[in-house]
Amino acid sequence: MDTGEERLYVKCVLSGEPALIVRELKERGIVKSVREAVVQGLLLLYEKTAERDLRMAQARASRRLEEL
């Protein structure tokens, strides 16, 4: 049954600081589940990585313009 949506099964145990962070986020009502915390974390990591890549590309383009 292919819904056309990417799916990835992840089974892991969080321990230490990541486990404490998830517990705190749940207690504060910021996330409702571990799954939601992981998804939100991945989305934020992806966004920050894209922003960094854009800044690096802009810096390279700026250096190239300065060389002209």
PDB file of N, CA, C and O in Angstrom:
ATOM      1  N   MET A   1       0.844  -1.184   0.000  1.00  0.00           N
ATOM      2  CA  MET A   1       0.000   0.000   0.000  1.00  0.00           C
ATOM      3  C   MET A   1       0.885   1.242   0.000  1.00  0.00           C
ATOM      4  O   MET A   1       1.365   1.649   1.058  1.00  0.00           O
ATOM      5  N   ASP A   2       1.107   1.844  -1.149  1.00  0.00           N
ATOM      6  CA  ASP A   2       1.962   3.013  -1.298  1.00  0.00           C
ATOM      7  C   ASP A   2       1.100   4.275  -1.315  1.00  0.00           C
ATOM      8  O   ASP A   2       0.276   4.462  -2.210  1.00  0.00           O
ATOM      9  N   THR A   3       1.299   5.134  -0.318  1.00  0.00           N
ATOM     10  CA  THR A   3       0.545   6.382  -0.248  1.00  0.00           C
ATOM     11  C   THR A   3       1.275   7.511  -0.954  1.00  0.00           C
ATOM     12  O   THR A   3       0.751   8.622  -1.035  1.00  0.00           O
ATOM     13  N   GLY A   4       2.477   7.253  -1.468  1.00  0.00           N
ATOM     14  CA  GLY A   4       3.263   8.277  -2.125  1.00  0.00           C
ATOM     15  C   GLY A   4       4.023   9.150  -1.141  1.00  0.00           C
ATOM     16  O   GLY A   4       4.740  10.064  -1.548  1.00  0.00           O
ATOM     17  N   GLU A   5       3.875   8.883   0.134  1.00  0.00           N
ATOM     18  CA  GLU A   5       4.538   9.662   1.165  1.00  0.00           C
ATOM     19  C   GLU A   5       5.763   8.909   1.667  1.00  0.00           C
ATOM     20  O   GLU A   5       5.726   7.699   1.893  1.00  0.00           O
ATOM     21  N   GLU A   6       6.858   9.667   1.836  1.00  0.00           N
ATOM     22  CA  GLU A   6       8.067   9.042   2.386  1.00  0.00           C
ATOM     23  C   GLU A   6       7.808   8.624   3.819  1.00  0.00           C
ATOM     24  O   GLU A   6       7.180   9.358   4.582  1.00  0.00           O
ATOM     25  N   ARG A   7       8.282   7.464   4.181  1.00  0.00           N
ATOM     26  CA  ARG A   7       8.141   6.970   5.547  1.00  0.00           C
ATOM     27  C   ARG A   7       9.456   6.352   5.982  1.00  0.00           C
ATOM     28  O   ARG A   7      10.177   5.757   5.181  1.00  0.00           O
ATOM     29  N   LEU A   8       9.751   6.500   7.244  1.00  0.00           N
ATOM     30  CA  LEU A   8      10.964   5.941   7.798  1.00  0.00           C
ATOM     31  C   LEU A   8      10.651   5.485   9.215  1.00  0.00           C
ATOM     32  O   LEU A   8      10.196   6.274  10.042  1.00  0.00           O
ATOM     33  N   TYR A   9      10.892   4.239   9.485  1.00  0.00           N
ATOM     34  CA  TYR A   9      10.656   3.693  10.811  1.00  0.00           C
ATOM     35  C   TYR A   9      11.922   3.876  11.632  1.00  0.00           C
ATOM     36  O   TYR A   9      13.006   3.467  11.216  1.00  0.00           O
ATOM     37  N   VAL A  10      11.779   4.494  12.804  1.00  0.00           N
ATOM     38  CA  VAL A  10      12.919   4.733  13.677  1.00  0.00           C
ATOM     39  C   VAL A  10      12.593   4.170  15.055  1.00  0.00           C
ATOM     40  O   VAL A  10      11.582   4.526  15.660  1.00  0.00           O
ATOM     41  N   LYS A  11      13.439   3.312  15.531  1.00  0.00           N
ATOM     42  CA  LYS A  11      13.259   2.756  16.871  1.00  0.00           C
ATOM     43  C   LYS A  11      14.549   3.011  17.634  1.00  0.00           C
ATOM     44  O   LYS A  11      15.614   2.505  17.277  1.00  0.00           O
ATOM     45  N   CYS A  12      14.432   3.805  18.691  1.00  0.00           N
ATOM     46  CA  CYS A  12      15.614   4.102  19.492  1.00  0.00           C
ATOM     47  C   CYS A  12      15.189   4.487  20.897  1.00  0.00           C
ATOM     48  O   CYS A  12      14.015   4.752  21.158  1.00  0.00           O
ATOM     49  N   VAL A  13      16.151   4.514  21.786  1.00  0.00           N
ATOM     50  CA  VAL A  13      15.921   4.904  23.167  1.00  0.00           C
ATOM     51  C   VAL A  13      16.698   6.191  23.412  1.00  0.00           C
ATOM     52  O   VAL A  13      17.891   6.265  23.120  1.00  0.00           O
ATOM     53  N   LEU A  14      16.029   7.192  23.941  1.00  0.00           N
ATOM     54  CA  LEU A  14      16.709   8.419  24.313  1.00  0.00           C
ATOM     55  C   LEU A  14      17.144   8.306  25.762  1.00  0.00           C
ATOM     56  O   LEU A  14      16.391   7.835  26.615  1.00  0.00           O
ATOM     57  N   SER A  15      18.362   8.740  26.032  1.00  0.00           N
ATOM     58  CA  SER A  15      18.846   8.711  27.407  1.00  0.00           C
ATOM     59  C   SER A  15      19.657   9.969  27.661  1.00  0.00           C
ATOM     60  O   SER A  15      20.043  10.678  26.732  1.00  0.00           O
ATOM     61  N   GLY A  16      19.902  10.226  28.911  1.00  0.00           N
ATOM     62  CA  GLY A  16      20.704  11.388  29.273  1.00  0.00           C
ATOM     63  C   GLY A  16      20.009  12.692  28.953  1.00  0.00           C
ATOM     64  O   GLY A  16      18.795  12.814  29.117  1.00  0.00           O
ATOM     65  N   GLU A  17      20.780  13.673  28.495  1.00  0.00           N
ATOM     66  CA  GLU A  17      20.254  15.012  28.246  1.00  0.00           C
ATOM     67  C   GLU A  17      19.100  15.032  27.248  1.00  0.00           C
ATOM     68  O   GLU A  17      18.113  15.723  27.502  1.00  0.00           O
ATOM     69  N   PRO A  18      19.171  14.305  26.117  1.00  0.00           N
ATOM     70  CA  PRO A  18      18.023  14.316  25.205  1.00  0.00           C
ATOM     71  C   PRO A  18      16.723  13.848  25.875  1.00  0.00           C
ATOM     72  O   PRO A  18      15.656  14.407  25.619  1.00  0.00           O
ATOM     73  N   ALA A  19      16.814  12.831  26.724  1.00  0.00           N
ATOM     74  CA  ALA A  19      15.627  12.338  27.426  1.00  0.00           C
ATOM     75  C   ALA A  19      15.092  13.402  28.380  1.00  0.00           C
ATOM     76  O   ALA A  19      13.880  13.593  28.483  1.00  0.00           O
ATOM     77  N   LEU A  20      15.990  14.093  29.076  1.00  0.00           N
ATOM     78  CA  LEU A  20      15.568  15.158  29.985  1.00  0.00           C
ATOM     79  C   LEU A  20      14.909  16.306  29.235  1.00  0.00           C
ATOM     80  O   LEU A  20      13.919  16.870  29.698  1.00  0.00           O
ATOM     81  N   ILE A  21      15.458  16.647  28.082  1.00  0.00           N
ATOM     82  CA  ILE A  21      14.899  17.724  27.269  1.00  0.00           C
ATOM     83  C   ILE A  21      13.483  17.375  26.834  1.00  0.00           C
ATOM     84  O   ILE A  21      12.574  18.196  26.956  1.00  0.00           O
ATOM     85  N   VAL A  22      13.293  16.157  26.324  1.00  0.00           N
ATOM     86  CA  VAL A  22      11.956  15.742  25.880  1.00  0.00           C
ATOM     87  C   VAL A  22      10.987  15.762  27.049  1.00  0.00           C
ATOM     88  O   VAL A  22       9.862  16.244  26.916  1.00  0.00           O
ATOM     89  N   ARG A  23      11.410  15.249  28.183  1.00  0.00           N
ATOM     90  CA  ARG A  23      10.532  15.239  29.366  1.00  0.00           C
ATOM     91  C   ARG A  23      10.121  16.654  29.754  1.00  0.00           C
ATOM     92  O   ARG A  23       8.953  16.907  30.048  1.00  0.00           O
ATOM     93  N   GLU A  24      11.085  17.580  29.754  1.00  0.00           N
ATOM     94  CA  GLU A  24      10.772  18.973  30.101  1.00  0.00           C
ATOM     95  C   GLU A  24       9.821  19.594  29.085  1.00  0.00           C
ATOM     96  O   GLU A  24       8.868  20.276  29.461  1.00  0.00           O
ATOM     97  N   LEU A  25      10.075  19.362  27.803  1.00  0.00           N
ATOM     98  CA  LEU A  25       9.197  19.917  26.766  1.00  0.00           C
ATOM     99  C   LEU A  25       7.776  19.382  26.902  1.00  0.00           C
ATOM    100  O   LEU A  25       6.811  20.120  26.704  1.00  0.00           O
ATOM    101  N   LYS A  26       7.648  18.108  27.238  1.00  0.00           N
ATOM    102  CA  LYS A  26       6.322  17.522  27.446  1.00  0.00           C
ATOM    103  C   LYS A  26       5.645  18.118  28.671  1.00  0.00           C
ATOM    104  O   LYS A  26       4.457  18.437  28.627  1.00  0.00           O
ATOM    105  N   GLU A  27       6.390  18.273  29.770  1.00  0.00           N
ATOM    106  CA  GLU A  27       5.827  18.845  30.991  1.00  0.00           C
ATOM    107  C   GLU A  27       5.354  20.276  30.775  1.00  0.00           C
ATOM    108  O   GLU A  27       4.356  20.702  31.357  1.00  0.00           O
ATOM    109  N   ARG A  28       6.072  21.013  29.940  1.00  0.00           N
ATOM    110  CA  ARG A  28       5.707  22.403  29.658  1.00  0.00           C
ATOM    111  C   ARG A  28       4.614  22.508  28.601  1.00  0.00           C
ATOM    112  O   ARG A  28       4.127  23.603  28.319  1.00  0.00           O
ATOM    113  N   GLY A  29       4.230  21.391  28.020  1.00  0.00           N
ATOM    114  CA  GLY A  29       3.171  21.392  27.015  1.00  0.00           C
ATOM    115  C   GLY A  29       3.614  21.861  25.643  1.00  0.00           C
ATOM    116  O   GLY A  29       2.780  22.171  24.792  1.00  0.00           O
ATOM    117  N   ILE A  30       4.925  21.916  25.421  1.00  0.00           N
ATOM    118  CA  ILE A  30       5.453  22.371  24.128  1.00  0.00           C
ATOM    119  C   ILE A  30       5.314  21.272  23.084  1.00  0.00           C
ATOM    120  O   ILE A  30       5.033  21.555  21.919  1.00  0.00           O
ATOM    121  N   VAL A  31       5.506  20.026  23.492  1.00  0.00           N
ATOM    122  CA  VAL A  31       5.266  18.868  22.626  1.00  0.00           C
ATOM    123  C   VAL A  31       4.389  17.893  23.397  1.00  0.00           C
ATOM    124  O   VAL A  31       4.365  17.893  24.628  1.00  0.00           O
ATOM    125  N   LYS A  32       3.671  17.065  22.650  1.00  0.00           N
ATOM    126  CA  LYS A  32       2.776  16.105  23.290  1.00  0.00           C
ATOM    127  C   LYS A  32       3.356  14.705  23.338  1.00  0.00           C
ATOM    128  O   LYS A  32       2.883  13.856  24.094  1.00  0.00           O
ATOM    129  N   SER A  33       4.394  14.459  22.522  1.00  0.00           N
ATOM    130  CA  SER A  33       4.953  13.107  22.461  1.00  0.00           C
ATOM    131  C   SER A  33       6.423  13.167  22.084  1.00  0.00           C
ATOM    132  O   SER A  33       6.928  14.193  21.628  1.00  0.00           O
ATOM    133  N   VAL A  34       7.091  12.051  22.284  1.00  0.00           N
ATOM    134  CA  VAL A  34       8.492  11.937  21.873  1.00  0.00           C
ATOM    135  C   VAL A  34       8.577  12.086  20.360  1.00  0.00           C
ATOM    136  O   VAL A  34       9.478  12.745  19.841  1.00  0.00           O
ATOM    137  N   ARG A  35       7.632  11.468  19.656  1.00  0.00           N
ATOM    138  CA  ARG A  35       7.619  11.566  18.195  1.00  0.00           C
ATOM    139  C   ARG A  35       7.562  13.023  17.759  1.00  0.00           C
ATOM    140  O   ARG A  35       8.319  13.440  16.883  1.00  0.00           O
ATOM    141  N   GLU A  36       6.664  13.801  18.366  1.00  0.00           N
ATOM    142  CA  GLU A  36       6.546  15.210  17.999  1.00  0.00           C
ATOM    143  C   GLU A  36       7.841  15.963  18.298  1.00  0.00           C
ATOM    144  O   GLU A  36       8.268  16.802  17.505  1.00  0.00           O
ATOM    145  N   ALA A  37       8.465  15.668  19.438  1.00  0.00           N
ATOM    146  CA  ALA A  37       9.723  16.330  19.794  1.00  0.00           C
ATOM    147  C   ALA A  37      10.808  16.020  18.764  1.00  0.00           C
ATOM    148  O   ALA A  37      11.554  16.910  18.355  1.00  0.00           O
ATOM    149  N   VAL A  38      10.891  14.773  18.353  1.00  0.00           N
ATOM    150  CA  VAL A  38      11.905  14.378  17.367  1.00  0.00           C
ATOM    151  C   VAL A  38      11.622  15.052  16.021  1.00  0.00           C
ATOM    152  O   VAL A  38      12.542  15.565  15.383  1.00  0.00           O
ATOM    153  N   VAL A  39      10.372  15.054  15.591  1.00  0.00           N
ATOM    154  CA  VAL A  39      10.019  15.684  14.309  1.00  0.00           C
ATOM    155  C   VAL A  39      10.343  17.177  14.355  1.00  0.00           C
ATOM    156  O   VAL A  39      10.945  17.707  13.421  1.00  0.00           O
ATOM    157  N   GLN A  40       9.947  17.859  15.435  1.00  0.00           N
ATOM    158  CA  GLN A  40      10.223  19.288  15.550  1.00  0.00           C
ATOM    159  C   GLN A  40      11.731  19.545  15.572  1.00  0.00           C
ATOM    160  O   GLN A  40      12.207  20.505  14.966  1.00  0.00           O
ATOM    161  N   GLY A  41      12.470  18.701  16.261  1.00  0.00           N
ATOM    162  CA  GLY A  41      13.922  18.851  16.294  1.00  0.00           C
ATOM    163  C   GLY A  41      14.556  18.683  14.925  1.00  0.00           C
ATOM    164  O   GLY A  41      15.460  19.433  14.557  1.00  0.00           O
ATOM    165  N   LEU A  42      14.086  17.703  14.176  1.00  0.00           N
ATOM    166  CA  LEU A  42      14.616  17.487  12.823  1.00  0.00           C
ATOM    167  C   LEU A  42      14.270  18.650  11.898  1.00  0.00           C
ATOM    168  O   LEU A  42      15.102  19.077  11.097  1.00  0.00           O
ATOM    169  N   LEU A  43      13.049  19.159  12.006  1.00  0.00           N
ATOM    170  CA  LEU A  43      12.658  20.304  11.178  1.00  0.00           C
ATOM    171  C   LEU A  43      13.511  21.524  11.488  1.00  0.00           C
ATOM    172  O   LEU A  43      13.931  22.237  10.577  1.00  0.00           O
ATOM    173  N   LEU A  44      13.769  21.768  12.766  1.00  0.00           N
ATOM    174  CA  LEU A  44      14.597  22.902  13.158  1.00  0.00           C
ATOM    175  C   LEU A  44      16.045  22.718  12.697  1.00  0.00           C
ATOM    176  O   LEU A  44      16.665  23.661  12.206  1.00  0.00           O
ATOM    177  N   LEU A  45      16.578  21.518  12.851  1.00  0.00           N
ATOM    178  CA  LEU A  45      17.932  21.237  12.384  1.00  0.00           C
ATOM    179  C   LEU A  45      18.041  21.464  10.879  1.00  0.00           C
ATOM    180  O   LEU A  45      19.015  22.049  10.407  1.00  0.00           O
ATOM    181  N   TYR A  46      17.045  21.004  10.128  1.00  0.00           N
ATOM    182  CA  TYR A  46      17.051  21.179   8.670  1.00  0.00           C
ATOM    183  C   TYR A  46      16.996  22.668   8.313  1.00  0.00           C
ATOM    184  O   TYR A  46      17.717  23.124   7.425  1.00  0.00           O
ATOM    185  N   GLU A  47      16.133  23.426   9.011  1.00  0.00           N
ATOM    186  CA  GLU A  47      16.001  24.863   8.752  1.00  0.00           C
ATOM    187  C   GLU A  47      17.311  25.588   9.039  1.00  0.00           C
ATOM    188  O   GLU A  47      17.753  26.414   8.241  1.00  0.00           O
ATOM    189  N   LYS A  48      17.931  25.284  10.173  1.00  0.00           N
ATOM    190  CA  LYS A  48      19.186  25.939  10.538  1.00  0.00           C
ATOM    191  C   LYS A  48      20.305  25.573   9.558  1.00  0.00           C
ATOM    192  O   LYS A  48      21.138  26.417   9.226  1.00  0.00           O
ATOM    193  N   THR A  49      20.327  24.340   9.103  1.00  0.00           N
ATOM    194  CA  THR A  49      21.328  23.911   8.129  1.00  0.00           C
ATOM    195  C   THR A  49      21.135  24.638   6.807  1.00  0.00           C
ATOM    196  O   THR A  49      22.109  25.070   6.190  1.00  0.00           O
ATOM    197  N   ALA A  50      19.887  24.780   6.364  1.00  0.00           N
ATOM    198  CA  ALA A  50      19.596  25.489   5.116  1.00  0.00           C
ATOM    199  C   ALA A  50      20.007  26.956   5.234  1.00  0.00           C
ATOM    200  O   ALA A  50      20.563  27.520   4.292  1.00  0.00           O
ATOM    201  N   GLU A  51      19.737  27.577   6.387  1.00  0.00           N
ATOM    202  CA  GLU A  51      20.141  28.971   6.604  1.00  0.00           C
ATOM    203  C   GLU A  51      21.660  29.113   6.548  1.00  0.00           C
ATOM    204  O   GLU A  51      22.181  30.051   5.944  1.00  0.00           O
ATOM    205  N   ARG A  52      22.361  28.183   7.176  1.00  0.00           N
ATOM    206  CA  ARG A  52      23.828  28.218   7.161  1.00  0.00           C
ATOM    207  C   ARG A  52      24.358  28.047   5.741  1.00  0.00           C
ATOM    208  O   ARG A  52      25.272  28.758   5.322  1.00  0.00           O
ATOM    209  N   ASP A  53      23.781  27.102   5.005  1.00  0.00           N
ATOM    210  CA  ASP A  53      24.207  26.882   3.619  1.00  0.00           C
ATOM    211  C   ASP A  53      23.984  28.131   2.781  1.00  0.00           C
ATOM    212  O   ASP A  53      24.822  28.476   1.948  1.00  0.00           O
ATOM    213  N   LEU A  54      22.851  28.817   2.995  1.00  0.00           N
ATOM    214  CA  LEU A  54      22.560  30.043   2.252  1.00  0.00           C
ATOM    215  C   LEU A  54      23.573  31.127   2.590  1.00  0.00           C
ATOM    216  O   LEU A  54      24.068  31.811   1.693  1.00  0.00           O
ATOM    217  N   ARG A  55      23.890  31.295   3.884  1.00  0.00           N
ATOM    218  CA  ARG A  55      24.891  32.303   4.282  1.00  0.00           C
ATOM    219  C   ARG A  55      26.250  31.997   3.661  1.00  0.00           C
ATOM    220  O   ARG A  55      26.951  32.906   3.218  1.00  0.00           O
ATOM    221  N   MET A  56      26.620  30.727   3.629  1.00  0.00           N
ATOM    222  CA  MET A  56      27.909  30.354   3.034  1.00  0.00           C
ATOM    223  C   MET A  56      27.915  30.646   1.535  1.00  0.00           C
ATOM    224  O   MET A  56      28.911  31.140   1.005  1.00  0.00           O
ATOM    225  N   ALA A  57      26.819  30.347   0.854  1.00  0.00           N
ATOM    226  CA  ALA A  57      26.727  30.617  -0.587  1.00  0.00           C
ATOM    227  C   ALA A  57      26.780  32.124  -0.848  1.00  0.00           C
ATOM    228  O   ALA A  57      27.416  32.566  -1.804  1.00  0.00           O
ATOM    229  N   GLN A  58      26.120  32.905  -0.007  1.00  0.00           N
ATOM    230  CA  GLN A  58      26.148  34.354  -0.165  1.00  0.00           C
ATOM    231  C   GLN A  58      27.557  34.891   0.056  1.00  0.00           C
ATOM    232  O   GLN A  58      27.996  35.790  -0.662  1.00  0.00           O
ATOM    233  N   ALA A  59      28.263  34.353   1.036  1.00  0.00           N
ATOM    234  CA  ALA A  59      29.636  34.800   1.305  1.00  0.00           C
ATOM    235  C   ALA A  59      30.544  34.468   0.125  1.00  0.00           C
ATOM    236  O   ALA A  59      31.372  35.289  -0.271  1.00  0.00           O
ATOM    237  N   ARG A  60      30.393  33.259  -0.444  1.00  0.00           N
ATOM    238  CA  ARG A  60      31.203  32.885  -1.613  1.00  0.00           C
ATOM    239  C   ARG A  60      30.903  33.809  -2.790  1.00  0.00           C
ATOM    240  O   ARG A  60      31.824  34.249  -3.479  1.00  0.00           O
ATOM    241  N   ALA A  61      29.633  34.107  -3.027  1.00  0.00           N
ATOM    242  CA  ALA A  61      29.254  34.978  -4.132  1.00  0.00           C
ATOM    243  C   ALA A  61      29.807  36.385  -3.905  1.00  0.00           C
ATOM    244  O   ALA A  61      30.255  37.043  -4.845  1.00  0.00           O
ATOM    245  N   SER A  62      29.773  36.831  -2.677  1.00  0.00           N
ATOM    246  CA  SER A  62      30.292  38.165  -2.351  1.00  0.00           C
ATOM    247  C   SER A  62      31.802  38.229  -2.591  1.00  0.00           C
ATOM    248  O   SER A  62      32.307  39.218  -3.124  1.00  0.00           O
ATOM    249  N   ARG A  63      32.515  37.179  -2.199  1.00  0.00           N
ATOM    250  CA  ARG A  63      33.971  37.141  -2.437  1.00  0.00           C
ATOM    251  C   ARG A  63      34.277  37.149  -3.931  1.00  0.00           C
ATOM    252  O   ARG A  63      35.220  37.806  -4.373  1.00  0.00           O
ATOM    253  N   ARG A  64      33.472  36.412  -4.712  1.00  0.00           N
ATOM    254  CA  ARG A  64      33.689  36.378  -6.159  1.00  0.00           C
ATOM    255  C   ARG A  64      33.467  37.750  -6.768  1.00  0.00           C
ATOM    256  O   ARG A  64      34.205  38.164  -7.662  1.00  0.00           O
ATOM    257  N   LEU A  65      32.441  38.463  -6.284  1.00  0.00           N
ATOM    258  CA  LEU A  65      32.177  39.818  -6.797  1.00  0.00           C
ATOM    259  C   LEU A  65      33.304  40.768  -6.449  1.00  0.00           C
ATOM    260  O   LEU A  65      33.654  41.632  -7.253  1.00  0.00           O
ATOM    261  N   GLU A  66      33.884  40.622  -5.254  1.00  0.00           N
ATOM    262  CA  GLU A  66      34.981  41.477  -4.831  1.00  0.00           C
ATOM    263  C   GLU A  66      36.229  41.239  -5.689  1.00  0.00           C
ATOM    264  O   GLU A  66      37.040  42.146  -5.876  1.00  0.00           O
ATOM    265  N   GLU A  67      36.376  40.026  -6.203  1.00  0.00           N
ATOM    266  CA  GLU A  67      37.544  39.695  -7.024  1.00  0.00           C
ATOM    267  C   GLU A  67      37.443  40.281  -8.422  1.00  0.00           C
ATOM    268  O   GLU A  67      38.448  40.373  -9.126  1.00  0.00           O
ATOM    269  N   LEU A  68      36.261  40.672  -8.828  1.00  0.00           N
ATOM    270  CA  LEU A  68      36.096  41.213 -10.196  1.00  0.00           C
ATOM    271  C   LEU A  68      36.609  42.620 -10.330  1.00  0.00           C
ATOM    272  O   LEU A  68      36.538  43.202 -11.412  1.00  0.00           O
TER     273      LEU A  68
END
